[in-house]
Amino acid sequence: MRIGTREIGPSFPPLVIAEIGINHGGSLEVAKSMVLAAARSGCEMVKHQTHIVEDEMTEEAKNIFPPNADISIWDVMQSCALSLDDEAELKKYAESLGLIYISTPFSRQAANFLNSIDVPAFKIGSGECDNIPLLRHIASFGKPVIMSTGMQTIETIRASVEVLDRAGIEYALLECTNLYPSPPEIVSLRGVRDLQEAFPNAVVGFSDHSIGPEMALASVALGACILERHFTDTRYRVGPDISCSMDPAELRFLIDRSREIHIALHNEKRRSELEESVYRFARSSVVAERPLKAGDVITEYDVWARRPGNGEIPGYKLDELIGKTIKVDRNRNEQLRWSDFGQ
């Protein structure tokens, strides 16, 4: 798939998305600081969350308290949402730094707004993964979609994927665990492979809420093409997602290491040219295990394999000499040659 000018898939380095989300606490100034820190860390894409609370929730949300906050989910989003004008300014700022800017709309109005400011793609959060009406609305814009699949099974995702397939848009599915932070006991790296097998038309990635980069990096070795993690310019900030957010140093580390893993993942099993000099001394050559005289018939007690490997007969061909008659004298530990046996 392609978002903007960025090609995404198994043939390309993993795309690392820095999710600013609501870590800015509703401050455009802080949000810009986070975007700048992400850009300086070498990030290519930042992701925001677009909350128009009145269109997103009903009054019942004022009585629902998420496990990572001590106020209602309504109040969390109300206090952390940027105004639409501020978000338009944030997108403009991110793009001025060369970043791709996308966001997660949590309502129909939010989706309409993001389309109006021409985001190149939409992110669907795990909570909206099975919101079929919203998915249909977003898919109708004809833009690529990255969808997290936390709290879902392969079977419950199928209806959502069908919406994306019918719309004929490019899409990615991200394995995700929605606990902030997520302990390794409940993180599913196997989910990356399960999504690949179940949905071959999808680009597959990993949205990580664990602490540290290990799970995200491990997912690259399983074929994850997108890595998404919450991001903050400093962990000294306060917010519900800060505990599982990476800072600029960890973002740089994740980008660099994921690219290295991607390169190694596509190297076939072979001896590389750079290993040739090592191969010459590290492998073994067949040598005489005792002094040999011309006319001796070689037994398994007469020969052995020892370093270096610059001899004519490699150690793995030792068995081919058993039963042959040697035609020259050789001292113990002297490398043998095929010509010693008339070959």
C-alpha positions as CSV (number, residue, x, y, z in Angstrom):
1,M,0.0,0.0,0.0
2,R,1.0,3.6,-0.4
3,I,0.3,6.6,1.9
4,G,1.5,9.8,0.4
5,T,4.9,9.0,-1.2
6,R,5.6,6.2,1.3
7,E,5.4,2.6,0.0
8,I,4.5,0.1,2.7
9,G,4.8,-3.6,2.6
10,P,7.2,-6.6,3.0
11,S,9.7,-5.2,0.4
12,F,10.1,-1.9,2.2
13,P,11.6,-0.9,5.6
14,P,9.0,-1.0,8.4
15,L,7.0,2.2,8.7
16,V,7.3,3.5,12.3
17,I,4.3,5.6,13.3
18,A,4.7,7.9,16.3
19,E,1.3,8.2,17.9
20,I,1.0,11.6,19.6
21,G,-2.6,10.7,20.3
22,I,-3.8,12.7,23.3
23,N,-0.4,13.0,25.0
24,H,-0.4,16.8,24.4
25,G,-3.2,17.2,26.9
26,G,-5.1,19.6,24.6
27,S,-2.1,22.0,24.1
28,L,-1.2,22.9,20.5
29,E,2.2,24.1,21.7
30,V,2.9,20.7,23.4
31,A,1.6,18.9,20.3
32,K,4.0,20.8,18.1
33,S,6.9,20.1,20.5
34,M,6.1,16.3,20.1
35,V,5.9,16.5,16.3
36,L,9.2,18.3,16.2
37,A,10.8,15.7,18.5
38,A,9.5,12.9,16.3
39,A,10.8,14.6,13.1
40,R,14.3,15.1,14.7
41,S,14.3,11.4,15.6
42,G,14.0,10.4,12.0
43,C,10.3,9.5,12.0
44,E,8.3,9.6,8.8
45,M,4.7,9.6,10.1
46,V,2.9,11.0,13.1
47,K,-0.6,10.1,14.2
48,H,-3.1,12.2,16.1
49,Q,-6.5,11.4,17.6
50,T,-9.4,13.6,16.5
51,H,-12.1,13.9,19.2
52,I,-15.3,15.8,18.7
53,V,-16.7,14.6,22.0
54,E,-20.4,15.5,21.5
55,D,-20.5,13.5,18.3
56,E,-18.4,10.7,19.6
57,M,-20.1,9.8,22.9
58,T,-23.4,9.9,24.7
59,E,-24.0,11.2,28.2
60,E,-23.5,7.6,29.6
61,A,-19.8,8.1,28.9
62,K,-19.6,10.5,31.8
63,N,-20.0,7.5,34.1
64,I,-17.4,5.3,32.4
65,F,-13.9,5.4,33.9
66,P,-11.0,3.9,31.9
67,P,-8.5,1.8,33.8
68,N,-5.6,4.2,33.1
69,A,-7.4,7.4,34.3
70,D,-9.2,8.6,37.4
71,I,-11.8,10.7,35.5
72,S,-14.5,9.6,33.1
73,I,-13.7,8.8,29.4
74,W,-15.8,11.9,28.5
75,D,-13.7,14.1,30.6
76,V,-10.5,12.6,29.4
77,M,-11.3,13.3,25.8
78,Q,-12.8,16.7,26.5
79,S,-9.7,17.8,28.3
80,C,-7.3,16.4,25.7
81,A,-9.0,17.2,22.4
82,L,-7.5,19.9,20.2
83,S,-9.8,22.3,18.6
84,L,-10.4,21.7,14.9
85,D,-8.5,24.8,14.0
86,D,-5.6,23.7,16.2
87,E,-5.5,20.3,14.5
88,A,-5.4,21.9,11.1
89,E,-2.5,23.9,12.2
90,L,-0.8,20.8,13.7
91,K,-1.1,19.0,10.4
92,K,0.3,22.0,8.5
93,Y,3.2,22.1,10.9
94,A,3.9,18.4,10.7
95,E,4.0,18.5,6.9
96,S,6.3,21.5,7.0
97,L,8.8,19.3,8.7
98,G,8.4,16.6,6.0
99,L,6.2,14.3,8.0
100,I,3.1,12.4,6.9
101,Y,0.2,13.4,9.2
102,I,-2.7,11.0,9.8
103,S,-5.3,10.8,12.6
104,T,-7.9,8.5,14.1
105,P,-11.4,9.9,13.8
106,F,-13.7,8.7,16.6
107,S,-16.9,10.0,15.0
108,R,-18.5,10.8,11.7
109,Q,-17.9,14.5,12.2
110,A,-14.3,13.8,13.0
111,A,-13.9,11.8,9.8
112,N,-15.5,14.5,7.7
113,F,-13.2,17.1,9.2
114,L,-10.1,15.0,8.5
115,N,-11.2,14.4,4.9
116,S,-11.7,18.2,4.6
117,I,-8.1,18.9,5.5
118,D,-7.0,16.2,3.1
119,V,-5.3,13.6,5.3
120,P,-3.7,11.0,3.0
121,A,-5.0,8.1,5.0
122,F,-7.2,7.2,8.0
123,K,-6.3,5.3,11.2
124,I,-9.0,3.2,12.8
125,G,-8.5,2.5,16.5
126,S,-9.2,-0.9,18.0
127,G,-12.4,0.5,19.6
128,E,-13.8,1.4,16.2
129,C,-12.6,-1.8,14.5
130,D,-16.1,-3.3,14.6
131,N,-18.0,0.0,14.2
132,I,-19.3,-0.9,10.8
133,P,-21.3,2.3,10.1
134,L,-18.2,4.5,10.8
135,L,-16.0,2.1,8.8
136,R,-18.3,2.4,5.8
137,H,-18.3,6.2,6.1
138,I,-14.5,6.4,6.3
139,A,-14.1,3.9,3.5
140,S,-16.3,5.9,1.2
141,F,-13.6,8.6,1.0
142,G,-11.5,6.1,-1.0
143,K,-8.3,6.6,1.0
144,P,-6.0,4.0,2.6
145,V,-6.9,2.8,6.0
146,I,-4.7,1.4,8.8
147,M,-6.9,-0.5,11.3
148,S,-5.9,-1.7,14.7
149,T,-7.5,-5.0,15.8
150,G,-7.2,-5.1,19.5
151,M,-10.0,-6.8,21.5
152,Q,-11.0,-8.7,18.4
153,T,-10.7,-12.2,17.1
154,I,-10.0,-13.3,13.5
155,E,-13.7,-14.1,13.1
156,T,-15.0,-10.8,14.5
157,I,-12.7,-8.8,12.2
158,R,-14.0,-10.4,9.0
159,A,-17.0,-8.2,8.6
160,S,-14.8,-5.1,9.0
161,V,-12.3,-6.3,6.4
162,E,-15.2,-7.0,4.1
163,V,-16.2,-3.3,4.3
164,L,-12.7,-2.3,3.3
165,D,-12.5,-4.9,0.5
166,R,-15.8,-3.8,-1.0
167,A,-14.6,-0.2,-1.0
168,G,-11.6,-1.3,-3.0
169,I,-9.2,0.7,-0.8
170,E,-5.7,-0.3,0.4
171,Y,-5.6,-1.2,4.0
172,A,-3.4,-2.5,6.8
173,L,-4.3,-4.5,9.9
174,L,-2.4,-4.1,13.1
175,E,-2.2,-6.7,15.8
176,C,-2.8,-4.8,19.1
177,T,-3.5,-5.4,22.8
178,N,-5.5,-2.7,24.5
179,L,-4.2,-2.5,28.0
180,Y,-2.0,0.6,28.9
181,P,0.6,-0.7,29.3
182,S,0.3,-4.3,28.1
183,P,2.3,-6.9,30.0
184,P,3.9,-9.6,27.8
185,E,1.6,-12.2,29.3
186,I,-1.3,-10.9,27.1
187,V,0.6,-9.5,24.1
188,S,0.1,-11.7,21.0
189,L,3.0,-11.7,18.6
190,R,1.4,-14.8,17.0
191,G,-1.4,-12.4,16.0
192,V,0.8,-11.0,13.3
193,R,1.0,-14.3,11.6
194,D,-2.7,-15.1,12.3
195,L,-3.6,-11.8,10.5
196,Q,-1.3,-12.6,7.6
197,E,-2.8,-16.0,7.0
198,A,-6.4,-14.9,7.5
199,F,-6.2,-11.7,5.4
200,P,-3.7,-12.1,2.5
201,N,-4.8,-8.9,0.9
202,A,-3.8,-6.8,4.0
203,V,-0.5,-5.2,4.9
204,V,0.0,-6.4,8.5
205,G,1.6,-4.5,11.3
206,F,1.8,-4.2,15.1
207,S,0.4,-1.5,17.3
208,D,2.3,-1.7,20.6
209,H,1.2,-0.7,24.1
210,S,3.9,-2.6,26.0
211,I,6.8,-1.0,27.8
212,G,10.1,-0.9,25.8
213,P,10.7,-1.7,22.1
214,E,11.2,-5.4,22.4
215,M,7.7,-6.6,21.3
216,A,7.6,-4.2,18.3
217,L,11.0,-5.3,17.2
218,A,10.1,-8.9,17.5
219,S,7.0,-8.4,15.4
220,V,9.3,-7.2,12.5
221,A,11.0,-10.6,12.5
222,L,7.5,-12.1,12.0
223,G,6.8,-9.8,9.0
224,A,5.2,-6.7,10.5
225,C,5.4,-3.9,8.0
226,I,4.1,-1.1,10.3
227,L,5.0,-0.3,13.9
228,E,2.8,2.0,15.9
229,R,3.7,3.2,19.4
230,H,2.6,6.1,21.5
231,F,5.1,8.9,21.6
232,T,6.0,11.8,23.9
233,D,8.8,14.4,23.8
234,T,9.5,13.6,27.4
235,R,8.3,10.9,29.8
236,Y,8.0,13.5,32.6
237,R,4.7,14.6,31.2
238,V,1.4,13.4,32.8
239,G,-1.2,11.6,30.9
240,P,-3.1,8.3,30.6
241,D,-0.8,7.0,27.7
242,I,2.5,8.3,28.9
243,S,3.4,5.0,30.7
244,C,3.5,3.1,27.4
245,S,4.9,5.9,25.3
246,M,8.4,6.0,23.7
247,D,10.6,9.1,24.0
248,P,12.8,10.5,21.1
249,A,15.7,8.2,21.9
250,E,13.6,5.1,21.9
251,L,11.9,6.2,18.7
252,R,15.3,6.6,17.0
253,F,16.3,3.2,18.4
254,L,13.1,1.6,17.1
255,I,13.5,3.0,13.6
256,D,17.1,2.0,13.3
257,R,16.8,-1.5,14.8
258,S,13.6,-2.3,12.8
259,R,15.3,-1.5,9.6
260,E,18.2,-3.7,10.5
261,I,15.9,-6.6,11.3
262,H,14.0,-6.1,8.0
263,I,17.3,-6.3,6.1
264,A,18.3,-9.5,7.9
265,L,14.8,-11.0,7.5
266,H,15.2,-10.9,3.7
267,N,18.7,-12.4,3.5
268,E,18.7,-16.0,2.2
269,K,20.5,-18.8,3.9
270,R,23.9,-18.8,2.2
271,R,27.6,-18.0,2.7
272,S,28.1,-14.4,1.9
273,E,31.2,-13.0,0.2
274,L,32.2,-11.2,3.4
275,E,32.4,-14.5,5.2
276,E,34.8,-16.1,2.7
277,S,37.9,-14.9,4.7
278,V,36.5,-16.4,7.9
279,Y,35.5,-19.6,6.1
280,R,39.0,-20.2,5.0
281,F,40.3,-20.5,8.6
282,A,37.1,-21.5,10.5
283,R,36.4,-24.7,8.5
284,S,38.5,-27.8,8.6
285,S,40.7,-29.7,6.2
286,V,41.5,-33.4,6.2
287,V,44.9,-34.3,7.7
288,A,46.8,-37.4,8.5
289,E,46.1,-38.6,12.1
290,R,49.3,-40.6,12.1
291,P,52.4,-40.9,9.9
292,L,51.3,-42.5,6.6
293,K,53.4,-44.5,4.2
294,A,52.8,-44.9,0.5
295,G,50.6,-48.0,0.0
296,D,48.7,-47.6,3.3
297,V,45.0,-48.3,2.9
298,I,43.2,-45.5,4.8
299,T,41.0,-46.4,7.7
300,E,38.9,-44.1,10.0
301,Y,41.8,-44.1,12.4
302,D,44.3,-42.7,9.9
303,V,42.7,-39.4,9.1
304,W,41.0,-36.5,10.9
305,A,39.7,-33.0,10.2
306,R,41.4,-29.9,11.7
307,R,41.6,-26.2,11.1
308,P,42.4,-24.2,9.0
309,G,40.2,-24.8,6.0
310,N,42.7,-23.8,3.3
311,G,43.5,-27.5,2.5
312,E,42.4,-29.2,-0.7
313,I,40.2,-31.8,1.0
314,P,37.5,-30.2,3.2
315,G,36.6,-32.0,6.5
316,Y,33.1,-32.9,5.3
317,K,34.7,-35.1,2.6
318,L,36.7,-37.2,5.0
319,D,34.5,-40.3,4.5
320,E,35.4,-40.4,0.8
321,L,39.0,-41.3,1.7
322,I,38.2,-44.4,3.7
323,G,39.4,-47.5,1.9
324,K,41.6,-45.6,-0.6
325,T,45.3,-46.3,-0.9
326,I,47.6,-43.4,-0.4
327,K,50.5,-43.1,-2.9
328,V,52.8,-40.7,-1.0
329,D,54.2,-40.4,2.5
330,R,52.5,-37.9,4.8
331,N,53.4,-36.8,8.4
332,R,50.9,-36.5,11.2
333,N,48.7,-33.4,10.9
334,E,49.9,-32.8,7.3
335,Q,47.1,-31.7,5.1
336,L,46.1,-34.3,2.5
337,R,45.5,-33.7,-1.2
338,W,43.4,-35.5,-3.8
339,S,46.6,-36.2,-5.8
340,D,47.9,-38.2,-2.8
341,F,45.4,-40.8,-3.9
342,G,45.9,-40.5,-7.6
343,Q,42.9,-38.3,-8.2
